[in-house]
């Protein structure tokens, strides 16, 4: 579900304004699942509705930057946990 929310957010960022039908057609997710993801993103103030479709908010860019930093930290931690073996 989180992956779908992030995919929907990415589509809004890249193609705003964008509507449910276009997102559903491009992702293959049913309309109701796209609509739910949009509702979750709107509740988090990451997108807002417009007459042409979903658009980003002032908070979107900051959220994406923070998320990217956290993902990088997780990757670094996982890399440090790898056990190196000799071939």
C-alpha positions in Angstrom: 0.0 0.0 0.0 2.8 2.4 0.9 4.4 1.7 -2.5 1.1 2.6 -4.2 0.8 5.9 -2.2 4.4 6.8 -3.2 3.8 5.9 -6.8 0.6 8.1 -6.9 2.6 11.0 -5.2 5.4 10.6 -7.8 2.8 10.8 -10.6 1.3 14.0 -9.1 4.7 15.6 -8.8 5.7 14.7 -12.3 2.4 15.4 -14.1 0.4 17.8 -12.0 -2.4 18.4 -12.4 -3.4 14.8 -12.9 -6.7 13.0 -12.4 -7.8 9.6 -11.1 -8.6 8.2 -14.5 -5.2 9.0 -16.0 -3.4 7.7 -12.9 -5.5 4.5 -12.9 -4.8 3.9 -16.6 -1.1 4.5 -16.3 -0.6 2.4 -13.1 -3.1 -0.3 -13.6 -4.5 0.3 -10.2 -8.3 0.4 -9.9 -9.9 3.8 -9.5 -10.9 3.2 -5.9 -7.3 2.3 -4.9 -6.0 5.5 -6.6 -8.8 7.5 -4.9 -7.8 6.1 -1.5 -4.1 6.9 -2.1 -5.1 10.4 -3.1 -7.2 10.8 0.1 -4.3 9.6 2.3 -1.9 12.0 0.6 -4.4 14.8 0.9 -4.9 14.1 4.6 -1.1 14.4 5.0 -1.2 17.7 3.2 1.1 16.4 0.4 -1.4 17.1 -2.4 -4.6 19.0 -2.8 -7.5 18.7 -5.3 -7.9 21.3 -8.1 -10.5 21.5 -10.9 -8.0 19.9 -13.3 -6.8 17.1 -10.9 -4.4 16.6 -8.0 -1.6 19.1 -7.4 1.3 19.3 -5.0 1.4 21.5 -1.9 4.0 23.6 -0.2 4.8 20.6 2.0 5.5 18.1 -0.8 9.1 19.1 -1.6 10.2 19.0 2.0 8.5 15.6 2.6 10.2 14.1 -0.5 13.6 15.5 0.6 13.2 14.1 4.2 12.0 10.7 2.8 15.0 10.5 0.5 17.3 11.2 3.4 15.7 8.5 5.5 15.9 6.0 2.7 19.6 6.8 2.2 20.2 6.3 5.9 18.5 2.9 5.8 20.5 1.9 2.8 23.7 3.0 4.6 22.8 1.0 7.7 22.0 -2.1 5.6 25.3 -1.8 3.7 27.2 -1.6 7.0 25.5 -4.7 8.2 26.6 -6.8 5.2 29.1 -9.5 6.1 31.9 -9.5 3.6 33.3 -12.9 2.5 36.4 -13.7 0.7 36.0 -15.4 -2.7 
